[in-house]
């Protein structure tokens, strides 16, 4: 039985169940059910669009709050154990966590309109210990606006389809389908970029323990309490903003050619007070590098940034073609990697996970 048959047979109950389940964290077609219900109401008038809106909004809010509670109580421990059963893998968790850590309540509100976040944002809000009094208003507003927009749009589309006839209507319908496909492809492309940034921000498995590690020497009570407090702060708030490298005065053109031209990073505009000191900043794919002028410059031969990439051999070829050294090293289990250096001799490491 498909979504259309469920809506025509069970009406509001089917809509409530599918929307609530999707909001709860089960990858069911809740949004599709809302669109089908609205279209069905517009073409048959057997469902009331106002009731569709109310049911969808209530289901979204209730389902999200249950998901929030599950995330708060079980969190990443539950996701790691059972996530594969509902297609919730590490990559999706990292993408949602990356957005949630940076934008908080905005993710809760706008996540209602993005497929992956619509399913998991509430769960991650609970997992990240977001305060419920901040979560609820953003969640309720998102659910109500989402239900209103999709109900109205699908209902009006249903009425239009009922009256549509002739070549002009077919052309318009075809154009709409093309537009929908284009938007879908764009969203998928952006989702891939966000996943890459999330991987760079959270390399390796996520630290998903819901409770701090209480193991340790019971005789060192004060240090244990401090360790728990520090662990909690790191897990919630801390993230590396950028990596600082040194450079000699006057080397900015060569750095722009290397980091911008060879590595493809975008140059960031420095604040005026900092731009007067020289150097340059670059960013891209979750990486931010600041190169600052050092008077008695010496290249960093040991300390270096490690850049997690895909297509390691392609990066090696690009650097060699540009005249930079590439030295492979196989001593890191689970990783392929090589070392290179920037125009000033600063060491850089490129890594790729071994599948």
C-alpha positions in Angstrom: 0.0 0.0 0.0 1.5 3.3 -1.1 1.2 6.7 0.6 -1.7 7.8 -1.6 -3.7 4.6 -0.7 -3.0 5.2 3.0 -4.3 8.7 2.8 -7.4 7.9 0.9 -8.1 4.9 3.2 -7.2 6.2 6.6 -7.2 10.0 6.1 -6.0 12.1 9.0 -4.8 9.1 11.0 -2.4 8.0 8.3 -1.1 11.6 8.0 -0.6 11.9 11.7 1.2 8.6 12.0 3.6 9.2 9.1 4.5 12.8 10.0 4.9 12.0 13.7 7.1 8.9 12.9 9.3 10.9 10.6 9.7 13.7 13.2 10.5 11.0 15.8 13.5 9.8 13.8 12.0 7.0 11.6 12.8 7.7 7.9 9.1 7.5 6.7 7.6 9.8 4.0 5.9 12.2 6.4 6.4 15.3 4.2 5.2 13.3 1.2 2.1 12.2 3.1 1.3 15.9 3.8 1.7 16.8 0.1 -0.4 13.9 -0.9 -3.1 14.7 1.6 -3.2 18.4 0.5 -3.4 17.4 -3.1 -6.1 14.7 -2.4 -8.1 17.4 -0.6 -7.8 19.8 -3.5 -8.9 17.2 -6.1 -11.6 15.3 -4.2 -12.6 17.6 -1.3 -12.9 14.6 1.0 -10.5 16.0 3.5 -10.5 19.5 5.1 -7.3 21.5 4.4 -7.6 23.2 7.8 -7.7 19.8 9.6 -4.8 18.6 7.5 -2.8 21.6 8.6 -3.7 21.1 12.3 -3.0 17.4 12.2 0.4 17.8 10.4 1.5 20.6 12.8 0.5 18.6 15.9 2.2 15.5 14.6 5.4 17.3 13.8 5.6 19.0 17.2 4.7 15.8 19.2 7.0 13.6 17.1 9.9 16.1 17.5 9.4 16.3 21.2 9.5 12.6 21.6 12.6 12.5 19.5 14.1 15.2 21.7 13.4 13.1 24.8 15.0 10.0 23.2 18.0 12.0 22.3 18.3 13.5 25.8 18.0 10.1 27.4 19.9 7.8 24.9 21.8 10.0 22.5 24.7 8.8 20.5 24.8 5.5 22.4 21.4 4.6 20.9 22.3 6.0 17.5 25.5 3.9 17.2 23.7 0.8 18.3 20.6 1.0 16.2 21.2 3.8 13.7 21.9 1.4 10.8 18.4 0.0 11.0 16.9 3.4 10.2 19.7 4.5 7.8 21.2 6.9 10.4 24.9 6.5 9.8 28.0 8.3 11.1 28.1 10.6 8.1 24.5 11.9 8.6 25.1 12.3 12.4 28.2 14.4 11.7 26.4 16.6 9.1 23.5 17.3 11.5 25.9 17.8 14.5 28.0 20.2 12.4 25.1 22.4 11.6 23.6 22.1 15.1 26.8 23.1 16.9 27.0 26.3 14.8 23.4 27.4 14.5 21.5 26.0 17.4 17.8 27.0 17.4 18.0 28.0 13.7 18.7 24.3 12.9 15.6 23.3 14.9 13.4 25.8 13.0 14.7 25.5 9.5 15.6 21.8 9.9 11.8 21.2 9.5 12.3 22.1 5.8 15.4 19.9 5.1 14.9 16.1 4.7 17.8 14.8 6.8 17.4 17.4 9.5 13.7 17.1 9.6 14.2 13.5 10.7 17.1 13.9 13.1 17.3 17.5 14.3 15.1 17.0 17.4 17.1 13.9 18.3 20.4 15.7 18.1 19.0 18.7 20.0 18.3 16.3 22.9 21.6 14.6 22.5 23.5 17.9 22.6 21.6 18.8 25.8 19.9 21.8 24.3 17.5 23.3 26.9 13.9 22.3 26.2 12.6 25.8 26.8 14.7 27.0 23.9 14.0 24.0 21.7 10.2 24.0 22.1 9.4 27.5 20.6 11.7 27.0 17.7 10.4 23.5 17.1 6.7 24.6 17.4 7.2 27.6 15.1 8.9 25.4 12.5 6.2 22.7 12.6 3.4 25.2 12.2 5.0 27.2 9.4 6.0 24.0 7.6 2.5 22.5 7.9 0.9 25.7 6.7 3.1 26.1 3.6 2.9 22.6 2.4 -0.8 22.2 3.1 -1.6 25.4 1.3 0.7 24.7 -1.7 -0.4 21.1 -2.2 -4.1 22.0 -1.7 -4.0 24.7 -4.3 -1.9 22.5 -6.6 -4.6 19.8 -6.3 -7.4 22.2 -7.3 -5.3 23.4 -10.2 -4.6 19.9 -11.4 -8.3 19.2 -11.3 -9.0 22.0 -13.7 -5.9 21.7 -15.8 -6.3 21.0 -19.5 -4.6 21.8 -22.7 -1.0 22.2 -23.9 -0.2 25.3 -21.7 -1.1 23.4 -18.6 1.1 20.4 -19.6 4.0 22.7 -20.3 3.7 24.4 -17.0 3.5 21.1 -15.2 6.6 19.9 -17.0 8.5 23.1 -16.1 7.5 22.5 -12.4 8.8 19.0 -12.5 12.1 20.2 -14.0 12.4 22.9 -11.3 11.7 20.3 -8.6 14.4 18.0 -9.9 16.9 20.9 -10.2 16.2 21.9 -6.6 16.5 18.3 -5.5 19.9 17.9 -7.2 21.1 21.2 -5.7 20.1 20.2 -2.2 21.9 16.8 -2.6 25.0 18.6 -3.8 25.0 21.0 -0.8 24.4 18.0 1.5 27.6 16.4 0.2 29.6 19.6 0.8 28.2 19.9 4.3 29.1 16.2 5.0 32.7 17.0 3.8 32.9 20.0 6.2 31.5 17.9 9.0 34.1 15.2 8.4 36.8 17.7 8.5 35.4 19.2 11.8 34.9 15.8 13.4 37.5 13.4 12.1 37.1 9.9 13.3 34.2 8.5 15.2 32.0 11.0 17.1 32.5 11.1 20.9 29.0 10.1 21.6 29.0 9.0 25.2 25.9 10.5 26.9 27.4 10.4 30.3 30.9 11.6 31.2 33.5 8.9 31.8 33.3 8.1 35.5 36.2 5.7 35.6 39.4 6.7 37.4 41.2 6.6 40.6 38.7 7.2 43.4 41.4 8.5 45.6 41.8 11.7 43.5 38.3 13.1 43.9 39.0 16.7 43.1 40.9 15.9 39.9 38.2 13.5 38.8 35.5 16.2 39.2 37.6 18.7 37.2 38.1 16.1 34.5 34.4 15.5 34.2 33.7 19.2 34.0 36.3 19.7 31.3 35.1 16.8 29.3 31.5 18.2 29.4 32.7 21.6 28.1 34.7 20.1 25.3 31.9 17.9 24.1 29.3 20.7 24.0 31.1 23.9 23.1 34.7 23.6 21.9 35.9 23.4 18.3 39.1 24.4 16.5 38.3 27.7 14.7 41.5 27.9 12.7 45.1 26.7 12.4 47.9 29.4 12.6 51.0 29.1 10.4 53.9 31.6 10.2 55.3 33.2 7.1 58.0 35.8 6.3 57.1 39.3 5.3 56.4 39.8 1.5 55.5 36.1 0.9 51.8 36.8 0.4 51.8 36.5 -3.4 53.4 33.0 -3.3 51.0 31.9 -0.5 48.0 33.1 -2.6 49.3 31.1 -5.5 49.8 28.0 -3.4 46.8 28.0 -1.0 44.4 29.7 -3.4 45.6 28.4 -6.8 47.0 24.9 -6.0 44.8 23.9 -3.1 41.7 25.8 -4.2 41.0 27.5 -0.9 39.2 30.8 -0.8 41.0 33.8 0.6 39.3 35.5 3.5 39.2 39.2 4.1 41.2 40.1 7.2 39.9 42.7 9.6 41.6 46.0 8.8 43.6 46.1 12.0 45.0 42.6 11.3 45.4 43.2 7.6 47.9 46.0 8.4 50.2 43.3 9.9 50.5 41.4 6.7 49.8 37.7 6.0 46.7 36.2 4.7 43.8 33.8 5.6 42.3 31.0 3.7 39.2 28.8 4.1 37.3 25.9 2.5 35.6 22.6 3.2 35.7 23.1 7.0 39.4 24.2 6.9 40.5 27.6 8.0 44.2 28.5 7.8 45.7 31.8 9.1 49.2 32.7 7.9 50.7 35.5 9.9 54.0 37.4 9.4 56.8 36.4 11.8 59.9 38.6 11.9 62.5 35.9 12.6 60.6 33.4 10.5 61.6 29.7 10.6 59.5 27.1 8.8 57.5 24.6 10.9 59.2 21.3 10.2 57.4 19.2 12.8 54.2 21.0 13.9 51.8 21.0 11.0 48.1 20.8 10.1 46.7 17.5 8.9 44.1 17.9 6.1 41.6 15.1 5.7 40.8 14.7 2.0 39.3 12.4 -0.6 41.2 11.3 -3.7 44.7 11.4 -2.1 46.5 10.4 -5.2 44.8 13.2 -7.1 46.1 15.7 -4.6 49.6 14.2 -4.8 49.6 14.6 -8.6 48.3 18.2 -8.4 51.1 19.2 -5.9 53.8 17.4 -7.9 52.6 19.1 -11.1 52.9 22.4 -9.4 56.5 21.7 -8.3 55.9 20.8 -4.7 57.5 17.7 -3.0 55.3 14.8 -2.0 56.5 12.2 0.5 54.2 9.2 1.3 54.2 7.6 4.7 52.4 4.3 5.6 52.9 4.4 9.4 49.4 5.6 10.3 47.0 2.6 10.6 43.7 3.1 8.9 45.1 6.1 6.9 47.0 6.8 3.7 48.9 10.0 3.9 51.7 12.1 2.5 53.6 15.2 3.5 54.3 18.3 1.4 55.3 21.9 2.2 54.1 25.4 1.3 56.3 28.0 -0.5 57.9 28.9 2.8 58.7 25.4 3.9 55.9 24.9 6.4 55.0 21.2 6.6 51.5 20.1 5.5 50.0 16.6 5.9 47.3 15.2 3.6 45.3 12.1 4.8 42.7 9.8 3.4 40.8 7.1 5.3 41.4 3.5 4.1 38.1 1.8 3.4 
